Amino acid sequence: MSKYEIIVYWSEEDKVFIAEVPELPGCAADGATYQEALTNVEVIIQEWIETAKELGRPIPEPKGRLVFA
């Protein structure tokens, strides 16, 4: 499980839950259920980090909670 903040919301347009990782540009996944979106985004986070390493790009340190509701 990653330490990056994940924002999950329902997309009425797409009819799926979307999970976004604000600290990792372009890192997002979807799922038919809230849990599926979370599971999928954990895989995408690891792939994002692996790709960044392969390309020699910086990997942001997790900052914790970024948004207060």
N, C-alpha and C positions, 0 to 999 in steps of 0.2 A: 504494500500500500504506500502510495507516495505521500509526501508532506506538502504538496502544492494545493492551494485553494482550488476547489472545483465548484462551479456554479451550475446547478441543474434547474432546468425550467421546461415547461410544456410548450411546444410549438404548435399552435392551432393550424398554421399553414401546412406544416409537414406531418401533423398528426403523430408526433413522436416526442419523447423527452430528449432534450439536448443537454449535454454536459460539456462545459467549456472550462479551459484552464487559462485564466487571464495572464499568468506569468510566462506562459510558453506560447508565443504568437502562432496562431493558426491551429493550435491543439484543441480539438473538439471531437466528440463522438455522439452518436444517438442510440436510442433503444426504444422498444415498444413499451417498456416499463421503466420506472425510475431506477430500479436496481440494475436492469440491463444496461442502461446508459452509463451508470457508475462503473460497472464491470468493464464495459467496452472502453471507457476513457482511461482506465488504468493501463490497459494494453497499449493504447495510443500514446500515453505519456512515456512509457518505456521505449516505444519505437521512435518517438520524437527525440528523446535523449540519445539513443544509439545513433540516429542519423546525424544529429548535431556533432557528436564525437567524431564520426567518420569524416565529416566535412570540416572539422577543425573549428567549429563555431562555439562561442561561449554558451554555457549552460547556466541559466540564472539559479541562484540559491533560493529555496523556498522562503518566503517572507511570512508565511502564516496568514492570518486573517487580514484581508485587504479592504473588505467592504463591511460596513456596519449597517444593519437593517434597522 
